[in-house]
Amino acid sequence: MKRWSTRLTAFSAVALFGASSAAFAVDGDSLRNADKDPNNWLTYHGSYKAWHYSDLSQINAANVKNMRVAWLHTPSASKRGIQSFPLAVDGTLFYSSASGQVWALDGATGEVKWKHAAKLDQERSEGTFFNPYNRGLAVGYGNVYTATTDGRMIALDMNTGKVVWDKMILTVEGGNKGFTGAPLLVKDMVLVGANGGELSGCCGPIFAVDAKTGEVRWQFDTIGGDERSRASWGNDSWKTGGGGGWMTGTYDEATNSVWWGTANPAPDFDWGGDDWKTSGARPGDNLYSSSVVVLNADTGELKSWFQEMPHDSWDFDSAVGEFMSIERGGKRYMLHPNKGGIVFVYNADPANAPLKVENAYMLGKTYNYIKGVDAKTGELIGRRHLPEGKHTNVCPAIDGAISWNAGSYNPNTGLFYKVGQEWCFDIEVVKSDVPAAFSGQAYFGASWTSTHPAGRKAFGHVSARDPLSGKVKWEREYKYPPLASLLSTRGNLVFVPGADGKFEALDARTGATLWSHNNGIGHHGGTISYTANGKQYVAVVTGWGSHVAGNYCPLFGEPFCSMPTDAGQLVVFALP
């Protein structure tokens, strides 16, 4: 069986983990230099820079019209579709599907090398709002790491798929939440954030566990973990929950910092209305929900933060895990979009408390929850709150002007490619009792129906813009808002997985369609590129059925009303 030869210092791996197969494993140096290794895709975001970019150009704008399906893989479990990102290591693909399944496949042929199916606590998993999502894996030191919906993290031997360790991280007393996001390997630790933005019980913690043993090294409580946080929740309402760190953040080696986004407070919708600072279910700013937190990678200590949505009244949280590290003019920036459709550009130096906002701009077109955002401070302008017991039309919808999937930054074009969604919802806020502690029950505080924007049907778009200023270079409209992550490449391509099943390659400089293939079912997962035996491949996951996807049938009709929600594939393309 193949040994893993990816790089860089075998000595460091042996020192950390002994003289077994770890000497041949992906190590800390490999991950820090992942952006210089286009043949592999080693982290959820591709590298710590989180560009979702491939430097491969064998497939390019001139020949992509010839690209064909090379092989595909159908997992045995894909309820609500496949939402993960594959990882590629020396010609082998690792990916996860629903219900705790992990696969190792030959990257050139699709041949199954091994499969692992976690034995989940079905009562815990099925009792959580997000079951059975799994959005990806981490690799390093001879292991593949996966986190589960019943609150565990599992390390699997990369060569065999055998369990190295299996640790329960979240207890019932911790809110009965699970994990759906991909873990992130930083140094000799594996980081993962818990769900919990809509669940009772406190809070949505972020964990770092020892990559060798699975023992918890540190824990950061997104809510109630320090005096500043507790003081920002009137009537001790921080105990009701929220603030999940459910998507994968990134690591900044220059400052030894972990950047992570947090979700909405609970209840999602507060009946305090305009008096939100002093009344309602959770009076006050509600730190550190709907925020960006910057943590010391070694200790989990809070270094800096910025609350993008103080007292989030609309479920426009900041849990989107997209943190793009960009350098320009000798300065370092960190770019972060949130569900509210605002792109924040931060000074990448976390010495500021809170973080310094260098710019903030609106990516969407259909807004009425605010009038705008202050570009210099990031402050929301003209907040519109939701009165109790009245129907209010809010734009964008709860699904966000930006979904959780990532855009792409291409260093060759200097452009940031991002999906935007234009839709609204009719919502009625109602007082509701707090669910029983640690029940894992949803705690929304409202009922709603998705609607179209005034004067036209809901739609989506993909734009190419300057990442720091937000200036648009080109934009394409889509009849059905795409939900999946984008990939750009050195071959002057942007890959767009569509909601209706179409998978397109656009010209990165102009937005023109260069190639299209219908995968037959919607996408809401990841796209990567890698090489196997010297040949470039493009891999995308398919499948439909998330909570957001459930709104497509009432909004758009077919093909979404008959689109299956228990099917999905990994589809891999190459040139003939």
Summary of the structure (lengths in Angstrom):
residues: 576
radius of gyration: 21.9
end to end distance: 27.9
largest distance: 65.9
contacts: 2257
relative contact order: 0.14
helix: 10%
strand: 35%
